[in-house]
Amino acid sequence: MSLQPRLVSLATAVPRHVLRQAEACAIGRAVFKRHPERFERLIGVYGNAGIETRYSCVPPDWYLERHGWRDRTRLFIEHATELLARATLDCLARAGLGVGDVDAIVACSSSGIATPSLDALIMERLGMRRDLRRLPIFGLGCAGGVLGLARAAEMARAAPGERVLFLVVELCGLTFRPNDQSKSNVIATALFGDGAAAALIVCAENETAPALVASGEHTWPASLDVMGWRVRDDGLGVLFSRDIPALVRSGYRAAIDRFLARQRLGLADIGAFLCHPGGAKVLAALEEAFELPQGGLGHAREVLRRYGNMSAATVMFVLERALAAGALPRHALLSSLGPGFTAAFLLIEGAADAAAAPTRSAA
């Protein structure tokens, strides 16, 4: 039996307000009424996004009003802590453990600011041990789910037997600014939702739990303006380029091939591709890069349909769905794209008795 960082348990959480796509479109029309012609040119994004429902930590009428940093930050801390507490308790319960069994926390988010950081807030709220090691991570955007989980695995590898809790939460809706009439902000109203996840990683001999065996990333040169936030007086302004699908088609496959080659693997060895669903066009580009049929990224598409784009948290929902569907194959690849512009990879090995033959269309 090999000593590897292993995913012992995983849980997700969403806020209580359900936002259906038709309702989001109506909100967009009301907010962007100063430039109705621009909004009507973009209205197709609501129907083409592949999203039916999303979850929001605030009620729909909140988006019709203007809010400053103080209000946004108060709501972020309140709801992020609540969602992470729920996900943490569910995650630990599934592992048969309590809050006193956690040795370290890695907390990742990019949609709000909290100092003390989210890990300290959760530690205090749940009455966790005073000697916890903590690592807060900010700024990875949508790549944070993969890279944050990878950092947690590295911490577990460095301290065999210790239980490392990975937390990720994104409240993307709180970043919406009604005075921003840009195309990116309009598209954001059709894509973004709120959610959180918690995962427990332990480096131990346990062949029944998936192993987190290797991680990697690739950052494209001269790509800082592809994705991220612009800091404004009233909050964070969304930034993403229309060129993201084209970048995926032109460069993603080469980055994947280099990463897999370092693990002495090729694309054909991967039995499941578990991707962050940034949007329908990005998923289509990823399916081309992975040589999958249209719709081949089934778990990612279903998560996008039910929850929208929850930034870094989304890929954890995809992983949870894949695990619920049965044992992972011998090799699975977790991947996402984020500011930098960066592609993030995490190679996961399924249980030892999982089928060796890849089933590449089932991801």
Secondary structure, DSSP 8 states (H G I E B T S, - for coil): ---EEEEEEEEEE--SEEEEHHHHHHHHHHHTTTSHHHHHHHTHHHHHS--SEEEESS-GGGGGS---HHHHHHHHHHHHHHHHHHHHHHHHHHTT--GGG--EEEEEESSS--SS-HHHHHHHHTT--TT-EEEEEES-GGGHHHHHHHHHHHHHHHSTT-EEEEEEEEEGGGG--TT---HHHHHHHHHB-EEEEEEEEEEES-TTS-EEEEEEEEE-TT-TTSEEEEEETTEEEEEE-TTHHHHIIIIIHHHHHHHHHHTT--GGG-SEEEE----HHHHHHHHHHTT--TT--HHHHHHHHHH-B-GGGHHHHHHHHHHHTS---S-EEEEEEETTTEEEEEEEE--TTS-SS--GGG-
